[in-house]
Amino acid sequence: MPMTEPTTPPAPPPRRATIERATRETDVHVTLDLDGSGAHEIATGIGFLDHMLAQLARHGLIDLEVRIDGDLHIDAHHTTEDCGIALGQAVARALGDKAGIRRYGHAYVAMDEALSRVALDCSGRPYLVWRVALTVERLGAIETELFREWFQAFAQAAGLTLHVECLYGSNNHHIIESCFKALARALRDAVALDPREAGRVPSTKGRLSEGGAAGAAG
């Protein structure tokens, strides 16, 4: 009986995306690879936001390039929000129909005295629950109230049900950084390909919706 060579399953397609988003307020370029090594080149014009996006890339194992030219002479709002929108759009585009992904992810991340938790669902139904108490108005050149705006914009554009909570902490830098790192680890798990799914969309509906009601609580 002739021997047959074992067949090698085809490699999954690259999960990469590029978003160019230009308005009168910002000019944003984002390129990402969900199956990367955490390499990153980031220049938003806001040092602390650059630092947080570097955490997202490194701990999420996402290769990430972000360049933003924004109206920082006004404030950091438009740059921060449009960054979240473009990055979320890139994640959604890279995921495509979400076939074969784990879909859900969660992570606890400690940073010194702060402990934060993120749980998410790549549901296509964007929703943010934000339970993060901050006690200073600014971190570097960014107003701390804008971090909620970033997470809201990211969840909306990526189609994520996203719950972010700082369980405790006193240093605002540590609190925010632990939130971004927890998002990175939760997203890394959620977008990972599950060999048991064999390319199926992880939903009894047979598809994961794109869009839907958005909201926020907390």
Rosetta blueprint (number, residue, H / E / L):
1 M L
2 P L
3 M L
4 T L
5 E L
6 P L
7 T L
8 T L
9 P L
10 P L
11 A L
12 P L
13 P L
14 P L
15 R L
16 R E
17 A E
18 T E
19 I E
20 E E
21 R E
22 A E
23 T L
24 R L
25 E L
26 T E
27 D E
28 V E
29 H E
30 V E
31 T E
32 L E
33 D E
34 L L
35 D L
36 G L
37 S L
38 G L
39 A L
40 H E
41 E E
42 I E
43 A E
44 T L
45 G L
46 I L
47 G H
48 F H
49 L H
50 D H
51 H H
52 M H
53 L H
54 A H
55 Q H
56 L H
57 A H
58 R H
59 H H
60 G H
61 L L
62 I L
63 D E
64 L E
65 E E
66 V E
67 R E
68 I E
69 D E
70 G E
71 D L
72 L L
73 H L
74 I L
75 D L
76 A L
77 H H
78 H H
79 T H
80 T H
81 E H
82 D H
83 C H
84 G H
85 I H
86 A H
87 L H
88 G H
89 Q H
90 A H
91 V H
92 A H
93 R H
94 A H
95 L H
96 G L
97 D L
98 K L
99 A L
100 G L
101 I E
102 R L
103 R L
104 Y E
105 G E
106 H E
107 A E
108 Y E
109 V E
110 A E
111 M E
112 D L
113 E L
114 A E
115 L E
116 S E
117 R E
118 V E
119 A E
120 L E
121 D E
122 C L
123 S L
124 G L
125 R L
126 P L
127 Y E
128 L E
129 V E
130 W E
131 R E
132 V L
133 A L
134 L L
135 T L
136 V L
137 E L
138 R E
139 L E
140 G L
141 A L
142 I E
143 E E
144 T L
145 E L
146 L H
147 F H
148 R H
149 E H
150 W H
151 F H
152 Q H
153 A H
154 F H
155 A H
156 Q H
157 A H
158 A H
159 G L
160 L L
161 T E
162 L E
163 H E
164 V E
165 E E
166 C E
167 L E
168 Y E
169 G L
170 S L
171 N L
172 N H
173 H H
174 H H
175 I H
176 I H
177 E H
178 S H
179 C H
180 F H
181 K H
182 A H
183 L H
184 A H
185 R H
186 A H
187 L H
188 R H
189 D H
190 A H
191 V H
192 A L
193 L E
194 D L
195 P H
196 R H
197 E H
198 A L
199 G L
200 R L
201 V L
202 P L
203 S L
204 T L
205 K L
206 G L
207 R L
208 L L
209 S L
210 E L
211 G L
212 G L
213 A L
214 A L
215 G L
216 A E
217 A E
218 G L
